[in-house]
Amino acid sequence: MMFASFLLSLREGLEAALIIGIVLGVLVKLKRTDLNGVVWRGVGLAALLSLLAAIALNLLGMEFEGKGEEIFEGVAMLLAAGVLTWMILWMQNHGGTLKSEIEEQTNQATLEKGQKALFALAFLAVFREGIELALFLLAARLTSSPLQTITGALLGLISAGILGWILFTSTMKLSLRNFFGATNILLVIFAAGLVGLGVHEFNEAGVIPSVIEHVWDVNGVLSDKSETGLILKALVGYNGNPSLTEVGAYISYLAVLIAILLTQRRKQSSVKVITR
């Protein structure tokens, strides 16, 4: 069940590590390694504030009980799904040009505004990923135990740090578009699960009607309370006896997002053909 938090942490952590690696690489080329400390101070502050935000979100969630807890969990899951959707779509459009964009921003920061701009670049890059991860892990925690969520997150961040360091210190190359394209597939399914589970929580709270309380019930074959069922719940939003609105939300989200991604891919392919 820790796979979901591992994947999210690896994805967010590696994106942050790659951005910081690109910034440090540009400073080496410009012979301005004296500014490395500025970058690391930005990274450190962003990591600290992200950790505090994650703790605050979890403490807030513990304050709710009963219907309030169900509504909070539903909002957290749908909000996480929304941010995750934005991240998927943004990376679909920018994955191939991310390196050149960061290099240009770093060049501008060192030439025009110096230390403050460089600090802001490093801080915002890591803080954005950190806040996103804090929200995702809150949603993931609602489908698995806190220990599994924390363990998966730590393993993901450690793996991201190691892989980022290897990429920065060696001649090994990683296709950002291929990496983020592959993880996007898994994250689309995970986001659909969050949407379905979010609607389920609203069904429980009476905010969204079930219409049909149980479209099917396969808990006798694979219970969503079993070990396998809980793993599937954390990964794909599995529910052995979902409501009609839950199933409808899950399928509708998948259909719409896949259609958008395929449309974007066709447009990108057309642009490549025209520019050749």
JOJO-V642372 format. One record per residue. RES is the residue in one small letter. SS is DSSP state (h for helix, s for strand, l for the rest). PSI is psi in degrees with one decimal (none if undefined). OMEGA is omega in whole degrees, 0 to 359 (* if undefined). Layout:
RES_SS_PSI_OMEGA ; RES_SS_PSI_OMEGA
This chain:
m_l_-11.5_180 ; m_l_-4.1_184 ; f_h_-38.6_181 ; a_h_-48.3_180 ; s_h_-32.2_177 ; f_h_-47.1_181 ; l_h_-45.7_181 ; l_h_-43.2_180 ; s_h_-39.6_178 ; l_h_-45.5_182 ; r_h_-53.0_182 ; e_h_-42.2_181 ; g_h_-41.0_181 ; l_h_-37.4_178 ; e_h_-44.2_178 ; a_h_-42.7_181 ; a_h_-39.8_179 ; l_h_-40.9_180 ; i_h_-46.8_180 ; i_h_-37.4_177 ; g_h_-39.9_178 ; i_h_-43.7_179 ; v_h_-47.1_180 ; l_h_-36.2_178 ; g_h_-39.9_178 ; v_h_-40.1_179 ; l_h_-34.8_176 ; v_h_-45.1_180 ; k_h_-37.3_181 ; l_l_-1.5_183 ; k_l_42.4_178 ; r_l_43.4_179 ; t_h_-9.9_175 ; d_h_-15.8_180 ; l_h_1.7_180 ; n_h_-38.5_181 ; g_h_-35.7_178 ; v_h_-43.0_180 ; v_h_-46.7_183 ; w_h_-30.2_175 ; r_h_-39.1_176 ; g_h_-42.2_179 ; v_h_-45.7_182 ; g_h_-45.5_180 ; l_h_-41.4_180 ; a_h_-41.7_179 ; a_h_-41.5_180 ; l_h_-47.1_181 ; l_h_-35.2_177 ; s_h_-41.2_178 ; l_h_-43.0_178 ; l_h_-38.8_178 ; a_h_-41.0_179 ; a_h_-42.7_179 ; i_h_-43.7_181 ; a_h_-42.5_180 ; l_h_-41.6_180 ; n_h_-38.7_177 ; l_h_-37.8_178 ; l_h_-42.5_180 ; g_h_-31.1_181 ; m_h_-15.6_182 ; e_l_-17.3_185 ; f_l_149.1_176 ; e_l_156.8_175 ; g_h_-130.6_182 ; k_h_-38.0_178 ; g_h_-39.1_179 ; e_h_-41.4_180 ; e_h_-40.9_179 ; i_h_-42.4_178 ; f_h_-45.7_181 ; e_h_-40.5_179 ; g_h_-44.7_178 ; v_h_-44.3_181 ; a_h_-42.4_181 ; m_h_-43.8_180 ; l_h_-36.6_177 ; l_h_-43.6_178 ; a_h_-40.7_178 ; a_h_-39.6_179 ; g_h_-45.6_179 ; v_h_-39.9_179 ; l_h_-38.7_178 ; t_h_-46.0_178 ; w_h_-43.7_181 ; m_h_-42.3_180 ; i_h_-47.1_182 ; l_h_-39.8_179 ; w_h_-44.5_181 ; m_h_-30.4_176 ; q_h_-36.3_182 ; n_h_-29.3_189 ; h_h_-6.3_184 ; g_l_-38.7_183 ; g_l_-20.2_183 ; t_l_6.3_184 ; l_h_-45.0_183 ; k_h_-48.4_182 ; s_h_-35.4_179 ; e_h_-44.6_180 ; i_h_-40.1_178 ; e_h_-42.7_180 ; e_h_-42.0_179 ; q_h_-38.8_179 ; t_h_-42.9_177 ; n_h_-45.5_180 ; q_h_-39.3_181 ; a_h_-41.4_182 ; t_h_-30.3_183 ; l_h_-35.5_190 ; e_h_-50.9_190 ; k_h_-1.5_173 ; g_l_-137.3_192 ; q_h_-42.0_182 ; k_h_-43.2_181 ; a_h_-38.2_180 ; l_h_-40.9_176 ; f_h_-45.7_181 ; a_h_-40.0_180 ; l_h_-48.6_180 ; a_h_-42.8_181 ; f_h_-50.0_183 ; l_h_-36.2_180 ; a_h_-45.3_182 ; v_h_-38.6_183 ; f_h_-39.5_178 ; r_h_-47.1_180 ; e_h_-37.9_182 ; g_h_-42.9_179 ; i_h_-41.5_177 ; e_h_-45.9_182 ; l_h_-39.5_179 ; a_h_-42.1_180 ; l_h_-41.9_180 ; f_h_-42.3_182 ; l_h_-30.7_174 ; l_h_-45.5_179 ; a_h_-39.5_180 ; a_h_-35.7_180 ; r_h_-27.9_181 ; l_l_-11.7_179 ; t_l_2.7_178 ; s_l_174.2_182 ; s_l_153.4_178 ; p_h_-39.8_181 ; l_h_-44.1_180 ; q_h_-39.4_179 ; t_h_-47.2_181 ; i_h_-43.2_180 ; t_h_-46.9_179 ; g_h_-40.6_180 ; a_h_-45.2_180 ; l_h_-43.7_179 ; l_h_-39.8_179 ; g_h_-44.4_181 ; l_h_-40.2_178 ; i_h_-44.5_178 ; s_h_-41.3_179 ; a_h_-42.6_179 ; g_h_-44.0_180 ; i_h_-46.2_180 ; l_h_-40.5_178 ; g_h_-40.5_179 ; w_h_-41.5_179 ; i_h_-44.0_181 ; l_h_-35.2_183 ; f_h_-36.3_186 ; t_h_-1.6_181 ; s_l_178.7_179 ; t_l_4.0_180 ; m_l_135.6_182 ; k_l_144.5_177 ; l_l_126.3_176 ; s_l_107.9_181 ; l_h_-41.1_181 ; r_h_-42.2_180 ; n_h_-41.7_181 ; f_h_-51.5_182 ; f_h_-27.8_176 ; g_h_-41.8_180 ; a_h_-44.5_180 ; t_h_-26.8_177 ; n_h_-39.0_181 ; i_h_-45.8_180 ; l_h_-39.0_183 ; l_h_-30.6_175 ; v_h_-44.7_180 ; i_h_-41.5_179 ; f_h_-42.0_180 ; a_h_-39.6_177 ; a_h_-38.9_177 ; g_h_-40.4_178 ; l_h_-40.0_178 ; v_h_-48.1_180 ; g_h_-45.3_180 ; l_h_-34.8_177 ; g_h_-44.4_177 ; v_h_-37.4_177 ; h_h_-43.4_179 ; e_h_-39.0_178 ; f_h_-32.4_173 ; n_h_-45.4_181 ; e_h_-36.3_182 ; a_h_-9.4_181 ; g_l_13.4_180 ; v_l_-41.5_177 ; i_l_127.1_181 ; p_l_146.3_179 ; s_l_-26.7_187 ; v_l_-67.5_169 ; i_l_119.7_188 ; e_l_-43.9_179 ; h_l_106.5_178 ; v_l_-38.0_174 ; w_l_166.1_178 ; d_l_102.0_181 ; v_l_18.9_180 ; n_l_-23.3_176 ; g_l_-26.0_178 ; v_l_-48.6_179 ; l_l_98.5_183 ; s_l_139.5_177 ; d_l_1.2_175 ; k_l_-8.8_179 ; s_l_169.3_181 ; e_h_-45.5_178 ; t_h_-41.7_179 ; g_h_-39.4_179 ; l_h_-35.9_177 ; i_h_-46.3_179 ; l_h_-33.2_178 ; k_h_-43.5_180 ; a_h_-32.9_185 ; l_h_-44.3_188 ; v_h_9.3_179 ; g_l_30.5_183 ; y_l_136.5_174 ; n_l_124.4_185 ; g_l_-22.5_180 ; n_l_70.1_185 ; p_l_159.5_176 ; s_l_169.5_180 ; l_h_-41.9_180 ; t_h_-32.2_177 ; e_h_-47.3_178 ; v_h_-43.0_180 ; g_h_-41.8_180 ; a_h_-41.5_181 ; y_h_-52.1_183 ; i_h_-41.0_181 ; s_h_-43.0_179 ; y_h_-49.1_180 ; l_h_-46.8_183 ; a_h_-46.2_182 ; v_h_-46.4_183 ; l_h_-41.9_178 ; i_h_-40.5_178 ; a_h_-41.7_179 ; i_h_-44.7_181 ; l_h_-41.9_179 ; l_h_-38.5_178 ; t_h_-44.1_178 ; q_h_-40.5_181 ; r_h_-40.4_178 ; r_h_-40.8_179 ; k_h_-41.9_179 ; q_h_-39.6_178 ; s_h_-39.3_179 ; s_h_-41.1_179 ; v_h_-42.0_180 ; k_h_-41.1_180 ; v_h_-41.9_182 ; i_h_-38.2_184 ; t_h_-7.4_180 ; r_l_none_*
